[in-house]
Amino acid sequence: MSRTIRRALARDERKIRRRLKDAEGGQAPRRGYQPEFSGNPKYEYSERTRAMPYGGAGLMLKLARDVGLAKKLNDELMVLKWPRPYTDFDHVFNIALNILCGGRVLEDIEVRRNDLVFLDALGARTIPDPTTAGDYCRRFDAEAVLRLMLIINDVRVDLWKRQGPEFLSRTARIDADGSLVSTDGECKLGMDVSYKGVWGYHPLVISLANTQEPLFILNRSGNRPSSEGAPPLLDEAVKLCRRAGYQDVLLRGDTDFSMTEYLDRWDDQDVRFVFGYDARANLVGNAENIDDSVYQELVRKADQAFTGKRRRKPPRVKERKVRERGYRNLVLEAEHLAEFDYQPSSTEKTYRMVVLRKTILEERGQVCMGTLTRYHFYITNDRHLTPEQVVREANDRCNQERLIAQLKNGGVRALHAPVDNLESNWAYMVIASLAWSLKAWFALRLPVTGRWRDRHLADRDRVLTMEFRTFLQSLMLVPVQVLQSGRRLVHRILAWRPDLHLFLRLDAALDTG
């Protein structure tokens, strides 16, 4: 980033900071009691000044080229026999970019397809319309979708390798979970009714917790169990991580993924695992036979120490109303941990079974009706983790639940079914989730150098964990003026953003290679 740009950014930042300071702590701004929203604008149409609100679109195009995605899709995907007028990359990037520009459905492509400035800003004569985008998804069969995921994952591996030994020295935590995707369509092939009575699909998501990236998505009929198809994809995810340079790999999943017939093989491959386990009668019996003196109290600790000023805790309205109205209320009183060795019937080895005993008070109004005891079990081949750490690893899977929530309803809307059959919707899910992956690649491609290394690492981690809508508002929906002179295409940023330094750092890194 040039000194001139840094000075301009600093100047605009000082201006906004001064304004915000006037209202800190709920104090009235200097304008007294006048409303802040007091503008009365007039609107005109400009033919000479060409601008658009999707300033990050050009940066994402540069990023897709820089990481090799564009070339690999055109060379290896081969969904189109005759790539005219659009290539495979054109189609894939068009769907992903629609989401990165705030689009929620395929029909939103039409807005940008009719935006001359948007087209010129990306060097495009035209882009595929929504119907063509849907037709492209229908060209996919299962083999083509798998090939698409492998291409995207090849790009991931290269980016992981770039992060250096410190990044790869951490444990690669691979999570697996399913999610129900409902649909109102009655003619979508491959859909079925789920155990919740919802018609639709039941995709499986395999993700890397370290970077919050979806490594594999497998679309399935709505009535299929969560673990169906998971073992081979977990194996592929392990291979990906080790190809990148990760030495330590940990598989995590809930009770649906404790597939005991695969535990020995994973253990032989030095793959660690922590899976929830069904509370079967024999396990509950073992837990009940453990002496109370063996159980150790589980004290939940915050991942990070809170150093700021605590706000006054609001009253628990829900619990108060439950008690006032005499409803049944379950209150967690205590949690205790123990463990024992256990050999599932389909394994030849014995593994650790960590048991979490929860003591729950059953109340009705102000009256205690008694005490309930519930047991939760976790199977692992790791002999070094403490029982508390085993439970924490299992609980940390909530990060994947947040990832799935982002992919489903958090702005990405990748886990949706806009097309008409299982394979085409599977293709759409994978392509749409590329928008989220590009967010992660934005973070991973940021340079981490020099005396600002710690700050750069913090910036990278912040973008990796950033919610998708926040990412759009901060780094995608940046207004730019588009200037074209000869072969030179310039995007002139028109407004300051708090994270604009990240935008410009990445742009400079992509220009220098």
N, C-alpha and C positions, 0 to 999 in steps of 0.2 A: 504494500500500500504506500503510495507516494506521500511525502510530507504535506503537500497542498491538500490532499484529501483528508489526511488526519486532522489538520488544522480546521478544515471546514466542518468535519464531524464534531470536533471538540467545541466549536463555536455554537453549533445548533444544540448540542447537549447542554451547554451552559444556559442557553436561553430557556429551554424547557425546564431545567432544574430550578431556575429562578422563579418561574411561574408556579411550579409545584410546591416550592418552599413556602409561598404565601398562604397556602391552604393546609399546611402540615398540622396535624393534631386537631383537625376540625375547626381551625381558626378561619374567620371570614376573610375572603380575599380583599385586596386593597380597593376594589371597586365598591366596597360597601355591601348594600343589600340588593343591588341590581342582579337579576338572573344572569348566569353565565351564558346560557343559550339565547343570545339576543341578536343573532345575525339575521339579515333579510336579503339573501342573495338574489341576483338576477342571473338567468341562464342564457348562454349564447352557444352557438355551434361554431367550432373553429375548424377550418379546412387546412390551415397552415401548420398548426401545432398538433402533432400526432403523439398521442399518449395512450397508455393502457395501465390497468391496475394489477397486471400479472407479471411484475418485474422479475420474479423468481423463475419464470418459465424458461427464459433463455439460459439461466444458470443451470437449471436441471438438464437442459439439452447438452450443454457443455460437459456436465458431470457424466451423463450417460455415454458420451463419446470417450471421455477421458478414461473411464474404468473399463472400456472395451465392450460395453453392453451392445451398442449399436452394431458393431462389426460381427460379434458372435451371433446375434439374432439373425442377421442377414445371411451369414455363412452357414449356420448350423441348424436353425429351426426348421426351415423348408416346409412350412405349412402351405405356402403359396407355390403353385407350379409355375405361374407366370406373374412375377411381382410388378404388375402394371395396373393402374398408375402408382400403386403404393407398395412398399416393401414390407416384410414382416416387422421390422423395427418401427416403421411408420404406424402400423396398426397397433402394436403393443404400446408404444410410447404415447400414442393418441389417447388411449383409454386411461393410462396411468396419469398423464398430464391433465386430463379433464378433472380428475380427483384432486390433483395438486393445485388446481386453479379454483377449487371450491365447488366443483360439480358434484352432485349427489346421485344423479342417474345418467344413463347413456344419452338421454335426450338433451342434457345440458351441453353436449358437444356442439349442438347446433348454434349456440350463442357465440362461441369462439370461432366456429366455422364461417360465420358471417361478419367477423371482426377483421377488417383490412389491416389495422395496425398490428393485431396479434399475429396474423399470418406473415406480414412483412418482418416482424420482429424475430420470427423463427426461420426466416428464409424459405417459407413454404408458399407454393402457388395455391394449394388447397389442402384440406385434410379430410379423412374419411368422415362421412356423415353418420349419425347414430344408427341407422339401419345397416349400413355397411359394417360398422363396428360389431353389431350383433351377428351379422352373417359371418364375419371373420371368426368369432368365437365358435360358431357352429361347424367350422372346418376342422376343429380339433377332435381327435380320438384320444383314448387313454395314453397311447404311446407318445403322441405329440405333446400332451400336457406334461408327462414325465420328462420329456426332452427339454421342454421349456424350463422346468424347475432346475434341471441339471445345468443348463446354460447360466441361469441366474446365480446358482450356487457356485459355479466356477468363478464368477465375478466376485462373490463374497470372499471366497478363499484367498484370492489375490489381495483384496483389501485387508483381510485379517493379517496376512503375512507382512504387509506394509507397516503394521502397528508396532512391530518390534518385539523383543524378548519379554519385556515387562508385561505387555498385554497378553502374550501367549503363555506366560508362566502361571496365570490364574487357572483355576478349575473351570473347565467348560461345562456349564450346567445346561443340560438338554431337558426340556419339559415337554410333556404330551398331554393333550386334553381335547375333548370334543365339544361341539357347540351346535345347538339346534338352529336351523335356518328355516323359518316358516315362509310359506308362500300362499297367496290367494288364488294363484292359477290352478285350474282343475285339470289341465291337459299337459302339464310338464312331466315328461318321461323320467322315470327313475325315482320320483318322489314317493313317500309312503308316510304312514301315520306313526309318530314316535310314541314312546312310553308315556309322554305327557299329553297325548291326544292331539298333538300338533302335526299338521300335514306339511311336509317339506323334505329337507335334506339334513344330514348329520355329518358335516365335515370334521375331519381330524386335523389338528394343528400341531406340528412339531416345531419348537422354537428354541433359540439359543438365548438363555436368560441374560448373558453378559451384555449383549447388544440389542436385546429385544427384537431380534429379526425372526420372521417366520421362515424356517428352512424348508418345510414341506407342508403342503395342504392336500388332503385326500378327501374328495367329495364322495359321500356315500348316501344311500337311501335313508330316509328318516327313521326307519325301524331297526337299523343296525346298531350293535353295541359299540360303546366308546372305544374299546381296544382293538376293534377289527382293523386289520391292515397296519397296525402300529409297529410290530417287531421289525419287519424289513426296513421301514422308514427310520426307525431308531438306529438300526445298524448303519444305514447310509449316513445318518447325521453324525454318528461316531467317526465314520471314515472321513467325512468332511473336516471335522475338527482336528483329527490327527494329521490329515494332509496339510492343513494350515500350519501345524506346529504345536497344537495343544497336546501336552503329555498326560494330563489328568482330566478324565471325563466322568461326569456324574449324571446318571439318568434319574429323573424324578417324575412321579405320577401319582394319581390317587388310587383308590382301591381297584378301579377298573383295569389298571395297568400292571398289577402285580401278577404277571403271567408267568407262573412258576416254571413252566416247561422251558423257558429261555434263561432262567437265572444262572444256571450252571455255565452255560456258554458265555454269558457276559462276564461272569466271574473269571473264567479261564482266560478271557481277553483283557483282564485287568481293567475292566469297566466297572466303576462303582455305581451303586444304585440305592435309592431310598424310595420305596413305594408304600403307599397306604395298603392295609390288608383288612379284609372283611373280618368282623368280630364274630367268628364262628364259635360254636358252643365249646369245642375243645380248648380254644385259646382263652375264652372267658373263664373256663374252669382253671386253667393254668394261672391266670392273673389273680383269681380269687384265692388260690392256694398259696400265693406269695405272702409272707408275713408282713404285717404293717410296718415293722421296723426296717424292712428292706426298701420300701418306697421312699423316694426323696421328693420333697416339694419342688414343683416347677415354679420358678419366679420369672414371669415374663419381663424382659428388658427391652427398652426402646433401642432401635438400631443406632440412633444418634442421640447424644446428650442434648437436651434442650437448654439453650443458653439465653434465649430472649426473655422478655417480660411476659409472664403468663397472664392471659385474660381471665376474668372471672368466669368460672364454669357455669353455663346456663343450667337451669333446673331440668331434671329428667321428666318431661311432661308425660311421655308415654307410660313410664313405669308408675307415675303417680295416678294416672287415670285407670290403669289396670288394677291397682290396689283399691282405689275408691269404689270401683264397680264390681269388685269381687271376682274378677276373671282369674283363671289359672295362670300363674306366673312362675317361670323357672329361673332361678338365680344361681349362677356359678359361685360356689363357696370356696373350692380349693381344687388344685391339680397336682397330681403326684406321678412320678416316673419310676419304672422298674424295667427289667429286661430278663429274658431267658433265651436259651438256644432252641431253635426250632427247625425241623426238616420237613418241608412240604412233601407230599406223597410223590410228586413228579420230579423231585430233585434227588441227586445222590449226595449232596453236600448239606451241611447244617449251617444256618445263618442266624444272625441276631434278630430277635423279635423284641422291639421296644414297645412297652405298653404305657399308655397315658390314661390314668384313672381320673375321671372327673366326678367330683362330689357336687351334687346339684340339690338345692333346696326347692321344694315344691310348695308354693304359697297360693292361697286363695284369700284375697283381701289382705287383712292383717294377720291371718292365721297360717301357721306353718303346718302343712299337711304331712310332711315327712321328708325323707332324704332319698334321692335317687343316685345310683352309681352307674356311670356309663364308661365303657372301655373303648379306646381307640388304639389300633395296632399299626406298627410300621416295621417292614422287613428291610434289612440292609446287609450288605457284605462288608461294610466298613467297620473294622474293629478298633479304629482309633477315635472316631467321633464319640463324644459323650452322648448320653441319651437326650440331654437338652439340645445339643447340636443336631441330632437326628430329627427331632420334632421341628426345630427351626428350619431345617432344609425342606421338610415337608410343607410347612406353613408358608415358606417363601414362594411357593408356587402361585401364590395370589398375584404375583407379578405377571404370570402368564395369563391369569384371568383378566387382568387389566389390559394386556395386549389384545386378547380376543375381544374384549369390549371395545377397544379402539378400532379393530378391524371390522367389527360388526356394526356398531352404532356411533363410534366416536369421530365421525367425519370421513373415515376411509370408506366405510360401507362395502368392503370387499366380500364379506360373508353374506352375500345376497344372491338372489336367483333371478336375474333379469331376462334370461334366455329360456329356451324351451325344452332342454333335456339335461341329463345328469352331466355328460361330458362337456357340453358347451358352458354350463354354469360352473363346472370345475375350472375350465379355462379362464372364465371371467374372474373367479376368485383369485387365481394365481396372478393374473395380469393386474388386477386392481390392487392386490397386496403389494405389488411392485412400487406403488406410490409410497407406502410406508417404508419399504426397504430403501428407497431413494432418500428418504429422510435420514435413515441410519447411515447411509453412505455419505451424505452431506457431512455428518458428524465425523465419520472415520477418515474422510479425505481432508479435513481441516489440518493444516500443518501444526506440529507440536515441536517447537524448537526454542533454543536460546534461553535467555534469563526469564522469559515468561512461560516456561514449560509447565509449571504447576497450574497457572491460570489457563493455559491452553487445554490441559487435561481436564480441568473442571468444566470448561466450555464444551468439550467433546461429550463428556458424560451428561451434561445438562441437555444438550440437543438429543442425545440418545433416549433420554427418559421424558422428553417433552411431549405433551399431548399433541395429537395431530392438528387440532384446530388452533392451538397456540402457535404451532410451527407455521401454519398457513398465514396467520395474522402477522407474525413477526418477520418471516423470511421469504414468503411466497407472494403475498398480496402487497407488494411494494410498488407504488406508482412510478412509472418511468416514462420519459419522453424518448421516442424512437427516432433517431436521426440516421439517414442513409446518404452517403456521398460516395459515388463510385462503388468500389468494392468494400468500403468501410462502413460497418454497421455499429452504431453506438447506442447504448441504452443509458440515458442520463437520468439518474435517480432524482426524484422530485420531492421526497419527504424523508426526514430523519426518523429512524427507528432505534430503540435501545440496543437491538442486536444487529444493527447494520454493519458493525465492524466484523462480525462473523461472515456475513454475506460477502463483503469486500475481500476478506482474507481468503476465502475459498476461491473467489474469482481470480485473485492474483496467483494462487497456487495452481489453478487449472491452466492459466496462461503460460506459466513457466514450466508446466509439465511435472 
